[in-house]
Amino acid sequence: METDRTDKEILRKGLRQMGICLLLMFTGPILLYVSFSNKEKTLYIPLIIVSIILCFLAIFFLFKGINTILDSMFNKK
C-alpha cells in the first residue's frame, strides 16, 4: 500500500513563490514610502504606480504560494 507523501517538486515551487512574495512584500512598501516622501520629483506618479503593482503582486504570490504548498501536501495535481 502506497502512503501519501508530499510532492517535493511542487513544494519547492511553492516555497520559491513564497520567497518571491517575501521579496515583493519588502520592496513594494519601501518603494511606496520613498515615492510619497519625494513628491517634488518628476518620477512621483510612475513610482507610485509601480509600487502599488508590486504590492498587489506580493498578495498574488502569497495566495498562489500557499495554494501550491497545500497542493503538494494533499497530492492534488
FENLINBEL-V822274 format. One record per helix or strand of 2 or more residues. SS is the DSSP state (2 for helix, 1 for strand). FROM is the first residue (numbers start at 1). TO is the last residue. Records with the same first field share a line. If there is no record, write none. Layout:
SS=FROM-TO + FROM-TO
This chain:
2=8-37 + 44-73
